[in-house]
Each structure stands twice: as C-alpha cells, then as structure tokens.
Amino acid sequence: MKRLCKLPLFREGYIFREGYSVNDGIRSEIIRLTDLIASSEGINTLDLATRRGKSKPTVERYLKLAKLLGVIEFSGAPKTGGYYLTKKMKKKLKE
C-alpha cells in the first residue's frame, strides 16, 4: 500500500477532472480498495464491500472513481465478473 501512496494520482490535491479533486477520506479508501484488488484480482463488488466493512453502494462509488482515474477496470459478465488493475497501474507499481 505504501507504493500506491507515492503515485501522483494518490497524492493530496490531485485533480482527476477539471473542477474535481479527491479528498483524503476518499483517496484513502480508493488506495485500500486498490490494494485489495491487487492482492485478489477478479474480486467482485460484494466481496470488496464485505472486506472493507462498507455498504455495496459506497464501494461502488469508490470503484467508479478508481475507474475514472484509470487505476482499475472491470472484466467479465456483470453478475460474475470482477475488478483488475489496469496494465498502466501494474506498470507504475513495478517502477
């Protein structure tokens, strides 16, 4: 998780779209979810919500932001698919 915090898109004040920034609470949740996805690729929303102790709609909001940031992607059928790190994110983590 420490490597994730060092990436520019997870730093304080990062603006992912004009006029929008990610506050500390949201950023830390996205980092935690990204860490879970990295360790359990293919995990679904319900499993993520259970592991984080959050509601499914709350986790879905965080995942939506993470997708907008280009950190994760969804692959598979809507009911059986899961979340994976993007190739770009995997490359940045290896650096």
HUNOR-V632206 format. One record per residue. N is the residue number from 1. RES is the residue in three letters. OMEGA is omega in radians with two decimals (NA if undefined). D_FIRST is the distance of its C-alpha to the first C-alpha in Angstrom with 2 decimals. Layout:
N|RES|OMEGA|D_FIRST / N|RES|OMEGA|D_FIRST
This chain:
1|MET|-3.14|0.00 / 2|LYS|3.11|3.81 / 3|ARG|3.13|5.39 / 4|LEU|-3.10|5.18 / 5|CYS|-3.10|6.59 / 6|LYS|-3.14|9.12 / 7|LEU|-3.09|10.56 / 8|PRO|-3.07|13.86 / 9|LEU|3.10|13.66 / 10|PHE|3.13|10.92 / 11|ARG|-3.14|12.98 / 12|GLU|3.08|15.57 / 13|GLY|3.12|18.77 / 14|TYR|3.14|17.71 / 15|ILE|-3.09|20.64 / 16|PHE|3.00|20.17 / 17|ARG|-3.11|23.86 / 18|GLU|3.12|26.80 / 19|GLY|-3.13|27.25 / 20|TYR|3.03|23.94 / 21|SER|-3.12|20.80 / 22|VAL|-3.13|17.68 / 23|ASN|-3.05|17.75 / 24|ASP|-3.11|15.09 / 25|GLY|3.13|15.25 / 26|ILE|-3.14|15.04 / 27|ARG|-3.12|12.25 / 28|SER|3.09|10.03 / 29|GLU|3.10|11.34 / 30|ILE|3.11|10.80 / 31|ILE|3.14|7.04 / 32|ARG|3.12|7.33 / 33|LEU|3.12|9.98 / 34|THR|3.10|8.52 / 35|ASP|3.09|5.98 / 36|LEU|3.14|9.36 / 37|ILE|3.12|11.33 / 38|ALA|-3.11|9.71 / 39|SER|-3.13|10.50 / 40|SER|-3.10|13.77 / 41|GLU|-3.11|15.19 / 42|GLY|-3.13|18.37 / 43|ILE|-3.12|17.43 / 44|ASN|-3.04|19.74 / 45|THR|-3.11|19.68 / 46|LEU|3.10|21.39 / 47|ASP|3.09|19.03 / 48|LEU|-3.14|16.02 / 49|ALA|3.13|18.20 / 50|THR|-3.13|19.23 / 51|ARG|-3.14|15.86 / 52|ARG|-3.12|14.79 / 53|GLY|-3.13|18.33 / 54|LYS|3.08|19.17 / 55|SER|3.13|22.20 / 56|LYS|3.11|22.28 / 57|PRO|3.11|23.54 / 58|THR|3.12|20.74 / 59|VAL|3.11|18.07 / 60|GLU|3.09|20.36 / 61|ARG|3.11|20.35 / 62|TYR|-3.14|16.57 / 63|LEU|3.10|16.75 / 64|LYS|3.10|19.71 / 65|LEU|3.14|17.92 / 66|ALA|3.08|15.05 / 67|LYS|3.10|18.01 / 68|LEU|3.12|19.80 / 69|LEU|-3.14|16.98 / 70|GLY|-3.10|17.19 / 71|VAL|-3.10|13.65 / 72|ILE|3.05|15.02 / 73|GLU|3.10|18.55 / 74|PHE|3.13|20.74 / 75|SER|3.11|22.95 / 76|GLY|3.13|25.93 / 77|ALA|-3.11|28.45 / 78|PRO|-3.10|27.73 / 79|LYS|-3.03|28.25 / 80|THR|-3.10|26.72 / 81|GLY|-3.13|24.13 / 82|GLY|-3.08|20.37 / 83|TYR|-3.13|17.30 / 84|TYR|3.00|15.86 / 85|LEU|3.07|13.71 / 86|THR|3.10|16.30 / 87|LYS|3.12|17.59 / 88|LYS|-3.12|16.81 / 89|MET|3.11|13.06 / 90|LYS|3.13|13.15 / 91|LYS|-3.14|15.22 / 92|LYS|3.13|13.03 / 93|LEU|3.13|10.07 / 94|LYS|-3.11|12.88 / 95|GLU|NA|14.15
